[in-house]
Amino acid sequence: MQPFKIRYVRASAGLRRRAVPAAALLATLLLAGCQSQPTYNALAANDYRLRHPITVREAPRTMDLPIGTGSRRLSPQMAAAISSFGGDARSQGGGTVEIVAPSGSANEAAVHSLLPQIRKALTRGGVARKRIITRSYPVHDTEVAAPVRLAYMTMRATAGPCGQWPDNITGGSPTKHNPQLNNTLYSNFGCSAQANLAAMVENPADLLYPRASAPGDQMRRGTVYEKYRKGEKTASDYKEGDGARISDAVGN
């Protein structure tokens, strides 16, 4: 907790008397600030969303390309995968893609011959040529065929890590923290659900704020208002085809 900086000034006796409640209020605020963390811990003990929060942060998204020592041409499947990766980089990232090529590996010559094809596949996916950056990483084993890594920065939602079991949830001493005896959630409760939700969401910004709504259909709105003024039905008519009923399907 950051300490408050208090500035002292000379005051009359009457002003000092009136300042006593303010001092008491300041002391109360200081105590409330010191108790905020225990209050949060108490809430987290009964809310898995506070115990395992989903955080949205910038993180790299990568794709490793296995390149053989004798490769001189990208396969159609690999070229299509690279183009798809480039499309994702344009829509989800900043549009900049890094090609990280191995240096000193057994497949170094093959990698250099494929770099122009990799760049071309990325441009087909929508990445501008000036937004493609190439750099290398050292490989100390000359007999290893190291992969080429494609990477771009994007916003990702993460939660966890899961699998933490600091307490015994099946029993134990009443003097120690026991979720069953204290009627609280155990530590790992809800972690996998939060991690799965973070992994499945397509746009992490949806977890922060709602998307903008589309404008209403003015033509349809005018039609509904006109029918309402005339006292007619404003909803569309719905008819079941061929007179079929659910009970008939259940009976069969």
C-alpha positions in Angstrom: 0.0 0.0 0.0 1.4 3.4 -1.0 1.7 5.8 1.9 -0.3 9.0 1.8 1.7 12.2 1.7 0.2 14.7 4.2 1.0 18.4 4.0 1.0 20.1 7.4 -0.2 23.8 7.6 -0.8 26.2 10.5 -4.4 26.5 11.5 -6.4 28.3 14.1 -7.9 26.5 17.1 -11.4 26.4 15.5 -10.0 25.0 12.3 -8.1 22.4 14.2 -11.3 21.3 16.0 -13.1 20.9 12.7 -10.1 19.0 11.3 -10.5 16.2 13.9 -13.4 14.4 12.0 -11.3 14.7 8.8 -8.4 13.0 10.5 -10.6 10.2 11.7 -12.0 9.8 8.1 -8.4 9.6 6.8 -7.6 6.9 9.3 -10.7 4.9 8.2 -9.7 5.1 4.6 -6.2 3.9 5.4 -7.6 0.9 7.2 -10.0 0.2 4.4 -7.1 0.3 1.9 -5.1 -2.2 4.0 -8.0 -4.6 4.2 -8.7 -4.6 0.4 -6.4 -7.6 -0.3 -8.0 -9.9 2.3 -11.4 -8.9 1.1 -10.4 -9.9 -2.5 -9.0 -13.2 -1.2 -12.3 -13.9 0.6 -14.3 -13.2 -2.5 -11.9 -15.4 -4.6 -12.4 -18.3 -2.3 -16.0 -18.5 -3.5 -15.7 -17.3 -7.1 -13.6 -19.2 -9.6 -13.6 -16.2 -12.0 -11.6 -14.2 -9.4 -9.4 -17.1 -8.5 -8.6 -18.0 -12.1 -9.1 -14.8 -14.0 -8.9 -14.6 -17.8 -6.3 -12.1 -18.9 -6.0 -10.5 -22.3 -2.4 -9.7 -23.3 -0.1 -9.5 -26.3 1.6 -12.8 -27.2 3.2 -14.3 -30.2 1.4 -16.8 -32.5 3.8 -19.1 -34.2 3.9 -21.8 -36.9 6.9 -24.1 -37.4 7.7 -25.4 -40.9 9.6 -28.7 -41.2 12.1 -28.3 -44.0 14.1 -31.4 -45.2 17.7 -31.1 -46.4 16.7 -32.0 -49.9 13.6 -29.8 -50.2 13.7 -27.2 -53.0 9.9 -26.5 -53.4 7.0 -26.0 -51.0 4.3 -28.6 -51.2 0.8 -27.3 -52.1 -0.4 -28.2 -48.6 2.4 -26.3 -46.9 2.0 -23.3 -49.2 -1.8 -23.2 -48.4 -1.1 -23.4 -44.7 1.4 -20.5 -44.9 -1.1 -18.4 -46.8 -3.8 -19.1 -44.2 -1.3 -18.1 -41.5 -0.6 -14.8 -43.4 -4.4 -14.1 -43.5 -4.7 -14.6 -39.8 -1.7 -12.3 -39.2 -3.4 -9.6 -41.3 -6.8 -9.9 -39.5 -5.7 -10.7 -36.0 -2.2 -9.2 -35.7 -0.6 -6.0 -36.8 0.1 -7.3 -40.3 3.8 -8.0 -39.7 5.2 -11.5 -39.9 8.6 -12.7 -38.9 10.4 -15.5 -40.8 13.0 -17.0 -38.4 15.3 -19.2 -40.3 18.0 -21.6 -38.9 21.6 -20.8 -39.3 24.3 -23.6 -39.1 21.8 -26.5 -39.4 22.0 -29.4 -41.9 19.1 -27.9 -43.9 20.4 -24.3 -44.1 20.8 -24.5 -47.9 17.3 -25.8 -48.4 15.8 -23.2 -46.2 17.5 -20.4 -48.1 16.1 -21.8 -51.4 12.6 -21.9 -49.9 12.5 -18.4 -48.4 11.3 -16.7 -51.5 8.5 -19.2 -51.8 7.5 -18.7 -48.2 7.4 -14.9 -48.7 5.3 -15.4 -51.8 2.8 -17.6 -49.9 2.5 -15.0 -47.2 1.8 -12.2 -49.7 -1.0 -14.4 -51.2 -2.5 -14.5 -47.7 -2.6 -10.7 -47.6 0.7 -9.7 -45.9 2.4 -6.8 -47.6 6.0 -7.5 -48.7 7.3 -4.6 -46.6 5.7 -6.2 -43.5 7.7 -9.5 -43.8 10.8 -9.5 -41.7 13.5 -12.2 -42.0 16.0 -13.1 -39.3 18.0 -16.1 -38.2 18.7 -18.1 -35.1 21.8 -20.2 -34.5 21.8 -24.0 -34.5 24.8 -25.6 -32.9 24.2 -29.1 -34.2 25.2 -29.3 -37.9 23.4 -32.6 -38.3 19.9 -31.3 -37.2 17.3 -30.2 -39.8 15.9 -27.3 -37.8 12.4 -25.8 -38.7 11.6 -22.4 -40.0 9.3 -20.5 -37.6 6.7 -17.9 -38.7 5.5 -15.6 -36.0 3.3 -12.5 -35.5 2.1 -10.7 -32.4 -1.5 -10.7 -31.5 -3.9 -10.3 -28.5 -4.5 -13.6 -26.8 -6.7 -14.6 -23.8 -5.1 -16.9 -21.3 -6.0 -18.4 -17.9 -4.3 -20.6 -15.4 -2.0 -22.4 -14.8 -4.2 -25.2 -13.7 -3.4 -28.3 -11.6 -2.5 -26.6 -8.3 -3.7 -28.6 -5.2 -2.3 -26.9 -2.1 -5.1 -28.2 0.2 -6.4 -31.6 1.0 -10.0 -31.6 -0.3 -10.9 -35.0 1.1 -10.3 -34.3 4.8 -7.6 -33.2 7.2 -7.3 -31.3 10.4 -10.1 -28.7 11.1 -7.4 -26.2 12.2 -6.0 -26.1 8.6 -7.7 -24.8 5.5 -10.1 -27.4 4.3 -12.6 -26.6 1.5 -15.1 -29.1 2.7 -15.1 -27.9 6.3 -15.1 -24.2 5.4 -17.6 -24.6 2.6 -15.3 -22.9 0.1 -14.2 -23.8 -3.4 -11.0 -25.9 -3.7 -8.0 -24.1 -5.4 -8.3 -25.8 -8.8 -12.1 -25.5 -9.2 -13.1 -23.8 -12.4 -9.5 -23.5 -13.8 -10.0 -25.8 -16.8 -13.3 -24.1 -17.7 -11.7 -20.7 -17.7 -8.7 -22.0 -19.7 -11.0 -23.6 -22.3 -13.1 -20.5 -22.6 -9.9 -18.4 -23.1 -8.6 -20.9 -25.8 -11.9 -21.0 -27.7 -12.8 -17.3 -28.0 -11.9 -16.1 -31.5 -11.6 -12.4 -30.6 -10.3 -11.8 -27.1 -11.7 -8.2 -27.3 -15.2 -9.8 -26.9 -14.2 -10.6 -23.3 -13.5 -6.9 -22.6 -16.4 -5.1 -24.3 -19.4 -5.9 -26.5 -19.3 -5.5 -30.3 -21.0 -2.6 -31.9 -24.6 -3.4 -32.9 -25.7 -3.0 -36.5 -28.2 -0.3 -37.4 -31.8 -1.3 -37.4 -33.7 -2.0 -40.6 -35.6 1.2 -41.3 -37.8 -0.3 -44.1 -38.9 -3.1 -41.8 -39.5 -0.6 -38.9 -41.7 1.5 -41.2 -43.7 -1.5 -42.2 -44.3 -2.6 -38.6 -45.3 0.9 -37.5 -47.8 1.2 -40.4 -49.4 -2.1 -39.6 -49.6 -1.1 -35.9 -51.4 2.1 -36.8 -53.9 0.1 -38.9 -54.5 -2.4 -36.1 -53.0 -5.2 -38.2 -50.7 -8.0 -37.0 -47.1 -6.8 -37.0 -45.5 -10.3 -36.8 -44.9 -12.6 -39.7 -47.2 -15.6 -40.2 -45.7 -19.0 -39.5 -47.3 -22.2 -40.8 -46.1 -25.8 -40.3 -45.6 -27.6 -43.5 -48.1 -30.4 -44.4 -49.8 -30.2 -41.1 -47.0 -32.2 -39.3 -47.0 -32.2 -35.5 -44.3 -33.1 -33.0 -46.6 -35.6 -31.4 -46.8 -37.5 -34.7 -42.9 -37.8 -34.9 -42.7 -38.9 -31.2 -45.4 -41.5 -31.7 -43.5 -43.1 -34.7 
